Amino acid sequence: MARRLSGLQKEVLALYRNILREAARKDKAAAATTTATNQPSFRELLFPSSSSTSQTGNAISSSTTTSYAREEFRRQSQTVKRSDYKTIEYMMRKGQKHVNLLKMPGVTGAAAGG
C-alpha cells in the first residue's frame, strides 16, 4: 500500500510535473522549428553569467530542455533535507518562477552551449 504524501510533497511533485511538461513543450517547439533564432535560451535567462557549467562547476551534458530540467531538479533536491521546510518552500517559489519563465514565448529552451 502506498504511503500518503504530505501537502508539501504533493506541491513538489506538481511543480516537477509542470517543469517537465513545459520543458517537453519547448523541446517539441524547438524540433518543429529548424531555423536558428537569436532569442535567449532558458539557461541563459537563469544563469546569465555562466557558460556551459552549472553553479557547482560540473559540465552540463544535457542537450534538451527536458533532460536539463530533470538533472537540475534532481541536483537541487539532493542539497536540501526533507525536514527543512523553509528552504523547500523557497525552492518551490523559485521553481515556480522558472516555470513561468519557461512559459514565455521568447524563451526557446535550454541550450547545451548556453
Helices and strands as residue ranges (DSSP letters): H 7-32, H 42-46, H 65-77, H 85-103
